[in-house]
Every structure is written in C-alpha cells, then in structure tokens.
Amino acid sequence: LAMVGSENPGPAGMPSDDLSDGTAGHRGVYLITDAPGVVAGLQALLDVDLDPVHHADVRRWPLDDPNYAPPDWYAPEDTSGGDLYQVLWPEPLTVTGSFEFEIISSPENSLSTQFGLLGLVNRAGAGDTLYVQQLQEPPYWGPITGTPATDPNVRLEAFIDAARRGAHVRILLDRHFDEPDTPRSNAATIRYVNRIAQAEGLDLRAAQGDPTGIGIHNKMVLAQIGGAGYVHVGSINGSEAASKVNREVALQVQSNAAYDYLARMFELDWTLSVPAVLLPLVMR
C-alpha cells in the first residue's frame, strides 16, 4: 500500500478518542492506494532518499544524540480528542476501480505547468470549480520585503487566474496557527485575494477558519473540470520552500467519488468558517 497525506502521526493529526461524542484535531486528508504504479513510484523515491552511498547525512537517530536528542524534560504529547467538532464522516471513503494517478514531488516537479497541480489548475475555466484548503498559502514568495508583483506565489496566482477565466474558486486557509500581523500571513492572503475578487468582479473568495478545533493542517486542492473530479492531496503547502527546497510529496487522482466526498467536507468547513451575512428586513 501507499499512503500520502497531510498529517503527521500523532494525537492532533490522528485523534484516537471515542468519536461518538465529538473530537478535536487537525483538518487533514490521507489517500491510501494499492495501485502498483503508485506504490512502485513512491518506493523508488524513498529508496533514492535513503541511499547511504549518495546521502552520507542519512543515519540512524540515537536517543542520546548530542545535537538532536530531546531535552530531559520532554514527554510525547498523548492527549487526544475533545468535543469541539462533531464527526460527520466516521468511516473513510473506499473506491474500487481503475484511476489515473500522478505522483508529484518537491523539489523536482511540483511547479511544473505541464502536469501536477499547476497543470490541473491551468485547465480550469468557465463552469469549473476549484476548492483550495491549505495550512499556509502566503500572498507572495521571495524576501519578506517583496510583494505579489515582484515575487509572486505562482500557486496562488494560478488559483486567481482560474477565477479570471470564469471558474468558481474558494480558498480556505488556516487561522489557528496563523500570525495575522505578519506580511506573509494567511490573513494577508485573504485580504489580497478578496481585494482582487471585488475589484475584478470574480467568482473568487478567500477565508480563514478552524473547523475542527486544532487548525487546518490540510494541503488539498479539489478541481471539477469539464464535469470530471480531481483530488490533489499531500504534504506540499503553499510556502516557497515546500515547492523548491523541501522533500514533499502529493498524489493527484481523477475520481468523481473522491471529489464529491471531499467537496462535501470542504463545503461544511467553509460554512463553519464563514459566518452567514444576515441582512435587515425592510418593509415598504
């Protein structure tokens, strides 16, 4: 089997409490598949990364490591769950059949415009839908003194350009971990995106939320293009380092069932995150 997703193993990413009375944790997604090509492709990537002949810095980590050992006072976090979020999908979606997968990896190919995420988003236009749910999607890359004009976040600009072509685009970013006063915060991205949407009259809206209690940790893009549903899930967030420096992996798959399942989840999260606007009733 191959497992690729947004979550680290632990109580926040994978709560283990009794879910019948609710829980709390990160919002995240895993894709698990037995597709032979995906399993072989990811195994080959792992084999290269763990090759001791070409990676002398890969070594077993001992508990008494002088540089990286945890401090004496450290204890693993073992609390799990809560009741902030009522679980609506207690069972995972299981789909059988033949599906078209893509393996996307950073820093090798995650910014390709021919395939992967950007290749998919660049196809979206009138009548199509993009749902973006991200831990982090800054308004620009480059130095902190930069701007979207001088150092664009090419992912974010691709989402905006899809709306310019007529797509219905919604972007939901994390609020829990955000530092809203910093220039590359999610809050800054929300202001940037919504300002463009209003100025250009686009079917585009961005918001922040924390629908499951301990933050949006997801790195997910859903696309419905020409009636076909696509899911992009993995560890690649919107930072420049995640695409250009880090080892990150995502899977992209065409599955209408997976799209529908996760689109319902996204729409619920959006509803929980974006308060309804109640207008006064005027009687004439």
Secondary structure, DSSP 8 states (H G I E B T S, - for coil): -EEEES--SSTTTS--S-GGG-B-EEE--EEEE--HHHHHHHHHHHHHHT-TTT-TT-----TT-TTTS--TT---------SSB--S--S-----S--EEEEEEETTTTT-SSSHHHHHHTT--TT-EEEEEES---SB-SSTT--TTTSB-HHHHHHHHHHHTT-EEEEEEESSS--TTSTTSHHHHHHHHHHHHHHHT-SEEEEEE-TTEEEE--EEEEEEETTEEEEEEES--SSHHHHHTS-EEEEEEE-HHHHHHHHHHHHHHHHHHS----------
